[in-house]
Amino acid sequence: MSTSDKQIVTLCNRTSQKVSVVWMVPGETRLPCTADEQALFSVYPVQCDIKPRSSVEFTVSFRRSEE
């Protein structure tokens, strides 16, 4: 697999409390459901806390499968 496109995703916390984010990516932050399951993307950072009334940017890297 090779990394292809990257996108920035912004999550906004509009609440008055901290929000904890953990991306559930097979093989990275969780176990695969099947032996051959592979993630089509990766996310950085994989986890963080978003302060009240603020936002955080995540970089999502999509992977192409080699056929």
Secondary structure, DSSP 4 states (H G I P E B T S, - for coil): -EEEEEEEEEEEE-SSS-EEEE---BTTTB--SSTT---SEEEESSEEEEPTTEEEEEEEEEEEPP-
